[in-house]
Amino acid sequence: MTPTGRTGLSALVLVTAFALSNTSALAWGCTAVSEEGTYGYSYSYDNEGAARERALNECANRTSTDSVCEIVECDEDE
């Protein structure tokens, strides 16, 4: 293969890899808040369930045992 052919092939591989990596994937993020005002959040999760679980766990780690955390918002963003 000629140097020009190798360069062209390399460019094609890079463009293809870049195009595949920039496909619009949706990602979930949630926010949880406790009765006492502590919070937890998540972002860039593949599914809503995992995003909710992370936000609730983050909130629970910051709050007292007597306070309850609830999801106040969940969004799927590009």
N, C-alpha and C positions, 0 to 999 in steps of 0.2 A: 504494500500500500504506500502511496506517495505521501510526503509530508502534508500536502494540501488535503488529501483524502482523510488523513488522520485528524487534522484540525477540524474538518467539517463533521466527521463522525463524533469527535469529542464535543463539539458545540451542540450537535443534535441530542446527545445523551444528556448534557447539562440542561438544555431547554426542556426536555421531556421530564427529567427529575424535578425541575422547578415547577412545572405545570402540575404534576401529580401532587406535589407537596402543598400547593396552594389551593387545593379543592376546598370549597366552602363547607366546612364541617361545623355542625351546630354543637354548642357546648352549654351545659346546664350550670346555673349558679343559683344559690339560695341564701336567704338571710333568716336567722332565727333570733328572737328576742325573748328575754325572760321577764317575769313580773317585776323584778327589781331593776330592770334596765340594762342588764348585761346582754351581750350579743355574740353571735357566731355567724360565720359566713363561709361559703364555698364558691368555687368558680372553676371553669374548664373541666367539668365532669361529663362523661359520655352519656349518662342517663340521670333522670330526675331523682330516682330513689337513692343513688349514691350521693348526689349533691345534697339532698335533704338530710341524710344520715350524718354527713360531715358537718353541716351547719349546726345541727342539733348537738352533736358531740362537742364542737367548739364552744357553743353557748353553755352547755352543762359544765364544762371545765372551768368556766369563769364565774359561775354563780354558786350561791349557797345551796345546800341540799334541800332547803324548804321551798325554793323557787322553781317554777316550771317554765321550760323553754318551749316556744311555739314557732313554727315557720310563719313568717309574715309575707314572704315574697319568694317566688321561684320563677326564673326566666330562662328561656332557651335563646342564646345569642349566637350570631355568626362570628 
